[in-house]
Structure formats: C-alpha cells, structure tokens
C-alpha cells in the first residue's frame, strides 16, 4: 500500500513539473532577432572573401545582435509574485 502511494505521488509530481515546464516554454516563445545589423556586411553578400573573414563577420554580427538585445528593456510580467 505504501509503494502504491509512493508511485502515485511521484506520477503526480511528474505531471505538475511537466505542466509547469510546458507553461514556462510557452511564455518564452519570442521571435529570434535577425542577425543582420545595419552597417555590417553579410557573409553571403561577400562571396570573394576568405572563410576566416566570413567567420569574423558572423561573430561580429552575432555580438552586435546580442548587445542590442541586452540593451532592450525586459517586458514586465503581470503575474504577482
């Protein structure tokens, strides 16, 4: 009897955690920012450059996109804590 209650409680906890993870993942579905930064050349638009330059350009574009997103204000949640 004790083992049955243990299994039922574990399944209940698993269901609750699964529901919370699903809810959390649904709230984080934001559009991925475009990595094209104004003023930066795309690796695809410069086919004559070597792979090292292309890799550096992609890294720079990614870094600028991350910095731009870090500067953007975070939306406030309406859920009370």
Secondary structure by P-SEA (a helix, b strand, c coil): caaaaaaaaaaaaaaaaaaaaaaaaaaaccccccccccccccccccccccaaaaaaaaaaaaaaaaaaaaacccccccccc
